[in-house]
Each structure stands twice: as C-alpha cells, then as structure tokens.
C-alpha cells in the first residue's frame, strides 16, 4: 500500500501529463504572448485579464482550429509511416 504522502505526488504527475492540462498550458502561453505584444504596442502593461479577454475575442477560435489540425497531423504521421 502506498503512503498518503506519495499519493498527491502521483496525482499531480497524472494531472501534469493529461491532455487537458497540456492544452491549458499551451493556451496560457499564447495569452501571455498576446499580453506582451499588446503591452509593447500600447506602451504599458495591459494586464493578464485584459489580454485574456482580448485574446479570446480575437484569436482563440482560430488558434484552437490550428491546434486541432496540428494534433491530427501529428497523430496521423506515425500511422502513415507504419504503412510504408
């Protein structure tokens, strides 16, 4: 039986490896890039919340579509290589 101290670490590792968490991190990175670019353009720090809302309104849909295509292409590549 595992100790209770080891269980949370295992749970944390499981969460970190989950595709949902990986998508969250990728989206967060895009929002932070948008925040930096917009802050540079405007000459002041626009803050995370404003960047988040602006990115969702302007870029989220197209980013997610491109991300889905990338994931589909990456998952299809090993299958097509196996057929050779």
matplotlib code that plots the C-alpha trace (Angstrom):
import matplotlib.pyplot as plt

x = [0.0, 1.3, 1.6, -0.7, 2.4, 3.1, -0.4, -0.7, 2.6, 1.3, -1.9, 0.0, 2.1, -1.1, -2.6, 0.5, 0.6, -3.1, -4.0, -6.4, -3.7, -1.3, -3.9, -4.4, -0.7, -0.4, -3.4, -2.0, 1.3, -0.5, -2.3, 0.9, 2.5, -0.5, -0.2, 3.4, 2.8, -0.2, 1.6, 4.6, 2.3, 0.4, 3.4, 2.1, 1.3, -2.3, -2.6, -3.5, -7.3, -7.5, -5.1, -7.1, -10.4, -8.9, -7.2, -10.4, -12.3, -9.7, -7.7, -9.0, -11.2, -8.5, -5.8, -7.9, -8.6, -4.9, -4.1, -6.6, -5.1, -1.6, -2.6, -4.4, -1.4, 0.9, -1.2, -1.6, 2.1, 3.2, 0.3, 1.3, 4.9, 3.9, 2.2, 5.4]
y = [0.0, 3.5, 6.2, 9.2, 11.4, 9.7, 9.7, 13.5, 13.5, 10.7, 12.6, 15.8, 13.9, 12.4, 15.8, 17.3, 14.6, 14.9, 16.3, 18.8, 20.3, 20.4, 22.3, 24.7, 25.4, 25.9, 28.3, 30.2, 30.6, 32.1, 34.5, 35.6, 36.2, 38.3, 40.3, 41.0, 42.0, 44.3, 45.8, 46.6, 48.1, 50.3, 51.2, 49.9, 46.6, 45.8, 43.1, 39.4, 39.8, 42.3, 40.2, 37.1, 38.7, 40.3, 37.1, 35.0, 37.5, 37.9, 34.7, 31.7, 30.2, 30.2, 29.1, 26.1, 25.2, 25.3, 23.4, 20.6, 20.4, 20.1, 17.4, 15.5, 15.7, 14.6, 11.6, 10.6, 10.8, 7.6, 5.6, 6.6, 5.8, 2.4, 1.6, 2.1]
z = [0.0, -0.8, 1.8, 1.7, 1.1, -2.2, -3.4, -4.0, -6.0, -8.2, -8.7, -9.6, -12.1, -13.6, -14.0, -15.5, -18.1, -19.0, -22.4, -20.8, -18.7, -21.7, -23.7, -20.8, -20.6, -24.4, -24.4, -21.4, -23.2, -26.2, -23.9, -22.3, -25.7, -26.7, -23.4, -24.1, -27.7, -26.9, -23.9, -26.2, -28.9, -26.4, -24.3, -21.0, -19.3, -20.2, -17.5, -17.8, -17.6, -20.4, -22.5, -21.8, -22.9, -25.9, -27.0, -26.5, -28.6, -31.4, -31.6, -29.6, -32.3, -35.0, -32.5, -31.4, -35.1, -35.9, -32.8, -33.7, -37.2, -35.8, -33.3, -36.1, -38.4, -35.6, -34.7, -38.4, -39.2, -37.3, -38.8, -42.4, -41.6, -40.4, -43.7, -45.7]

ax = plt.figure().add_subplot(projection="3d")
ax.plot(x, y, z, "-o")
ax.set_aspect("equal")
plt.show()
